[in-house]
Amino acid sequence: MTRYSGPPGQKRNVRFMKLNLLIYLVPLLLMVVWSARRQRGEHAASLATLRDNEQAGLVEPPSLHPLIDELKCMGCGSCVSACPEGDVLGLVTGKARLINPTHCIGHSACKAACPFDAITLVFGSENRGVDIPTVKPNFETNLAGIFIAGELGGMGLIRNAVEQGRQAVENISRHPAVGTSPDGLLDVVIVGAGPAGFSASLGAMERGLKAVTIEQETLGGTVAHFPRGKLVMTAPVKLPVVGSVTFTETTKEALLGFWRDVEQKTGVKINYQERLEDIVPRDGNYLVKTSKHVYRTRTVLLSIGRRGTPRKLGVPGEELPKVVYRLIDAEQYAGRRVLVVGGGDSALEAATSIAEQAGAEVTLSYRSGAFSRAKEKNRRKVEQAEAAGRLKVLFKSNVTEIAEQQVLLDQDGTALQLPNDAVIVSAGGVLPTPFLQKIGIEVETKYGTA
């Protein structure tokens, strides 16, 4: 074997190069090993979470959620890091997966974070359809001049609804002849003063549009009917006229108080206790008929909630005054025997908050075998209340009859009779599909489609 016998300077250069190679290569190898071990750990944790949820039946996302194309996904984890909820997505076998489907509330940050365009945001699933009005990217429906934003279009998250209301008015301002309407003709009628409608009303004011906002109840829409003290998760959002607004975690009362303060300071006008009754095309514009007036307008923005019509049980006795469809104040149920019906967040929050009241006896009835549509923190509260003996949970049960002093249920074929003073039905709301179809708006049932 011939040994290297070049000049001394070259020998030193070779040794120096080998030393440098070791200096840089060893840390690189250590980083690769550490990264591989971390990925294996993340994979194991994500896979365990996914399997636990599948076994518990917690597989249906409640709202807008990501559909991941595994052929495009490169497993970079950007979507996992971007999710504000922190535990919705995970990496399994080097690909992003929806490991906690019921925790997803439609932030959509994952899609924006994906550098490979591997994520599509969809409504519904193969097993659970969701009715969504057909809207274009500019929020206009199949009827020219009628727009939809917020919860009615599937965006229940407050931040998303506020942003949609702002963007919808921006698009309305570009509609033909808007901004040049003569006397007696409005640029837009905004229906609803929830997050989307309130944002849109401020946007119309900011742009100098001739606008009227009607609201059948009070400022806040669906938010106003949340239980007292309910925490509403928000994020930085741009509110017209006001500018950037930052909330991290606040109660419904604080948020509504902020909105009322904005309403007073800006002078934005909202016609409360005025209900929409009909929308009729007329001479290229629309007549909006309400419980108080008839408005002529070029465009209409529907920012009403999906829960305006509560879903009813359809059982004998449901017309009794002790039956209500939302919880406003848990304290009024102290010392009473209460049945809460439903398996979503509103039902679980109602049951656990009433269970904290002195002397209350609370039963939670749900037709399925698991709370697949509720957030984990609410499921934990139910488990804790049940373990403490303050709450009784009846899975696979349905109310069959409601009487003055009792309720009758069927639990997986077994008849039950419970003493009862009050019933709260938290089974969600019925999309106003008949009204939308009456005025000509197309409604599509989404089964995991964009």
N, C-alpha and C positions, 0 to 999 in steps of 0.2 A: 504494500500500500504506500503510495507516494504522499508524503506530507507536504502541506503548503509551505513554500519557501520564498514567497514574494518579499518585497522590500518591507522593512519594519513599519513604515508609515501605513502601508496597506493592511498589514496585520492588525495594527491598532484600530484602523477604520472598521475592519470586519468585526473585531471584538466589540467595538462601540455599537455597531449596528445590531449585533446579537443582543447586547445588553438592553438597547432601546426597545428591541422587539419583545424581550421578556417583560420590560417595564409596562409596556402598553398591552401586551397580549394577556398577561395574567389577570389584571383587573377586568378586562373584557370578558375573559372566560368566567370569572367569578360572577359578573353581572348576568351573563347568560344563564348560569346555573341557578342564581337567585331568582331570576325572572321565571325560569321553568318551574321551580318549586312553588313560587307564588301563584302562577297560573294553575298548577295542579290543585293547590289549596282552594283557589277561587272556584275552579271547576267542581270540586267535591262539595263545597258549600252551596253553590248554585244548584247543582243536581239534587242535593238533599232537600233543598227548599222546594224545588219543582215537584219532586216525588211526593213530598208531604202534602202539598196543595192538591195534587191530582188525587191522592187517596182521600182527602177531605172533601173533594168535589168542588174546590174553589178554583174553577177554571174559566169562568166567564167574566171578561172585563165589563164594567158597568157602563162605560161611555166610549168616547173616542180613544183608540189605542193603536199601538204600532203593529204592523204586520211585516215581518222580517224576511227578506229574500236571502236564503242561505247561500245561493250561488254568488250573490254580490257581496255578502258580508265577509270581511277579512278578519274579524275578531279583534279589532283594535281597541274596543272597549270605550270608545268616545260616547256612545249612547248611554252606556251604563253610568258613566261619570256625570253626564249632563242631566239625568233625570232628577228633578227636585225632590221626589219622594224617597229616593235613595235606595230602594230595594225592589223596584218593579222589574228591572232587567238584570240579567247576569250572563256570564260566559259559560257555555257548556260545550265541551269538545271543540273549543276554538271558535264558536259561533255565538252571537248574541241570541238570547232566548227570553221570552216573557215568563219569568219564573214566579212572579206574584201578580197574576192577572187582575185580581180583585182590588189591588192597591192602586191601579192605574186610573187617574182621573183626568186624563186628556191634556196634560201640559203641552205636549208636542215638541218639547225641547230635544227629544232624542232624534227626531227627523232632521232638525236643523244641524245637529252635531255630527251626523253621519257623513264622513267624507266620500263614501262610495255609493251614495244614493240607494242604499239597501233597504230603507224603511219607507213604507206607505202607511198613512194614517187611515184607519177604517172604522166604520160603525158596525155593530152586530158581529155575529159569528155564524158558522155553519148551523149551529143548533139554536141560536137565539136571534131572531130578526128584530130590527129597530126601524120604526117608521120615521123617515126623514123627508121633509119637503125638498123638492128638486131646486137647487140654486146654482147659479153660475159663479165663477171665481170673484165677480164683483158684487156678489150677494143678491143679484137680481133673480127673480123666479122666472118661470116660463111665461109669465104675464109681464110685458114691458111696462116698467114703471112701478112694479110692486117688488119690494125688497124684503129680505128676512135676515135678522141677526140675533145672536144670543141663544138662549135655551131652546127656543122653538126649532132652531136649525141644528140642535144637538150639542151646542156649546154651553154646558151648565157651569163650567169653571168661571168664577167671577172675573179673573184677569182676562181670559179669552173673550168673554162677553163684552167687557168694556172696550177691548181693542176692536172687536167686530163692529160695535156700534159706531166707533170713530171712523173706521174704514168705510162702513156702509154709507155714511153721510158724505164722505169724500167722493165716493162713486156717484152718489145721487147728485152732487153739485155739478157733475159732468153730463148729467142727463139732458137731452135736448130741451132748450128754452128754460131750464131751471135757473133762477136768478133774475129772470126778466118777466116774471109773472105779473099781469095787470091786477088792479084792484079786484077783489072778489075771488081771486084764484091763488091758492097757496102753492108753494114749491113742494112742500112735503107735510104729510100728517104722520106723526110718530105714535104708534100704538104701544103703550106700555112704558112704565118708568122704573124698570128694574135696572141692573147694571148696564145692559146694552142700550136700553131706551134713554136712560139718564145721560150716558156718554154721547149718544146721538143728538140729544136735545142741546147739549152744550156745544157740540160740533156745528149744529145748524145755526146757533147763535153766533159762534165764532166766524162763520162764513157769511153771515148776514142774510140767511135764507128766510123766506116767509114761511114760518112753520107753526104748527100746533101740536102739542103733545097731550094725549089723553091717557088716563090711568083709572081703571075701574075701582082700585082700592087706594093704597098709599105708596109713598116713595119707597123704592127698594124691591118691589115685586115679590118674587119668591123669597128673597133674603129676609124680608120683613116678617115672614111666617116661620122662620127658623125658631127653634125653642130658645127661650131666654138664656143668655149666657153662652150660646153655642159659639165655638171658635170657628172662624172662617179663615182659611189659609189664603193669603194673597201674595203678590210679588210686585216689584216695581212696574208701574203701568203709566202710560201717558193719557191724562184726562184733558180733553179740549178745554180751553180757557185757563184751566188751572195749571197745566203742565205736568211734569213727572211727579208721581205720588208713590211713596214707599211705605208699604206695610209688610211686616214679617208674619206675625200671628196676632190677630185681634178678634174681639167678640163682635157679634152681629150688632149689638147696641152701639159700640164705638164706631163701626163702619157706617151705620145709618146716621149717627150723629155727625160724622164728617160730611156725608152727602147733604144732610139738611143745612149744615153751615155753608157749604158750597152753593146750594140752592138760594139761600138768603143773600149771600154776598154777590153772586153773579146776577141775581134777578131773573134767572131763567124761569119761564112760565110753564107750569104743568097744570092741566085741568083734571083735578081729582074727582072721584066718584062719577066718572063718565065712561060708560061701557060701549065698546064697539058692537054694532048690530049688523052692518052690511057694508060691502064695497061693490059699487056698481060702475061699469065703464060708461063714460058719457063724453062724446065729441072729442075723443083722443085723450081725455083726462079721466078722473075718477070722482064719483060722489061717495064720500065716506059718511055713512049714517051711524049716528051714535044715539045713546039714550037721551041726549039733550040737544044736539044740533045736526045739521047736514053741512059738510064741508066740501068745497070744490078744490081739487088739488091735482097737480101734475104727477106726483109720486106718493107712494105710501111705504112706510117702513114698519113691518110687523116685528116687534121685539117683545112679544108676549111669552109667557112661560108655557111649558109643556104640562104643568100640573094644575092649570086653571080649573079643569074638571076632574075632581078626585075619582080614582077608580073605586067602584063600590063592590060590595060582596054579593049583592043580589039575593039576600036571604030574608026570610020573614022576620019582622021586627027591626029591620035596619032603619026604619023611619022614626024610631023612638028618639026623643030629645037627648038621651044619654049617649048617643052615638055621634062622634065627631071625626073629622078627617085630618086634623093636624093638632099638634100640641103647642100651645102658646106659653102656658105657665104651669110648671109641674107642681107648684105648691098647692094649687086648688084641689089636688087629688090626695092630699094627706088624709090618712085614716079611711081611705076608700078601697074597694076591691075593683081592680082595673084589669081589663084585658086589652093588650096591644096586639094588633094583627099586622104582620109584615116581616120582611127579612132584610130590608135595606138599611142604610145608615139612619134614616129618619125614624124608623121603627125601633132600632136598637137604642138610639139616643133617647127616645121618648121613654122606653121601658126602664132604662137604667137611671134616668133622672127622676122618674116618679118613684122608683124603688128606694131612692135616698130620702124620701119624705116620711115623716113620722107616722107609723101605723098603716102605711100603704101596703096592700097585698097585690102584687103584680104578677100577671101571667103573660108570657110572650108566645103567641101562636104563629107558626110559619109552616107553609105547605110543603117545603122541601126538607131535605135531610141535613142541610148545612147552610150557613149564612154566606153564600157565595158572592153576594153583591155588596157586602159591607166591608168597611175598612178594618184592618187588624186591630187598631186601638179600640174600636167599638166592640169588636168580638171579645177582646180581652176584658172590657168592662162588664160585658154580659156574663162571662165565665166567673169573674170575681164576685159579682152580685149573686149569681146562682150558688157559688160555693159558700157565700155568707148567709144563705137562706133568705135573701131579700127578694129573690126573683125565681120564678118557675118557668122553664122553657119547654114548649111542646112542639117538637119537630114533627113533620109529616101529619099536620093537623089542619083541619078546615072548619070554620064556623058553619053550622047548619041552621041555627035559629038563635034569635036574640029576644029575651023576655025582660019584663020589668026588673026582676030580682035575680036573674040568672042568664047564662049563655050555654048553648048546647054545641058541642064540637064532635067531630069524628077524627080520631087519631089512628090512622092506619087500620081502619076497620073496627075500632073500639069506640063506643059511644061514651062521651064524657059530659058531665053536667057540673058547671062551676057557679057558685054564688057570685053575683056581679052587680056593681053600681055604675060602672062606666066602661065604654068601649071606644078605643082610639084605633081607627083604621088607617094605617100608614102603608098602603099598597101602591103608592105612586099615583101618577095622573094619567089621564087619557089625552093623547094628542088630539087637538081639535080638527081631526081629519075631515069630518063631514062639512065643517064650515069652510075649510080650505078648498075642498073639492067643489063646494057650492059656488065659490067665486072663481073657480077654474085653475087653482094651483095644483100642480102635479105632486103626488106624494109617493115615494118609493120605499119599499121595505128592504133594508140593507142587511145582507147576510155575509158580513165580513168584506164589504166592498168600500172603496174609497169614497 
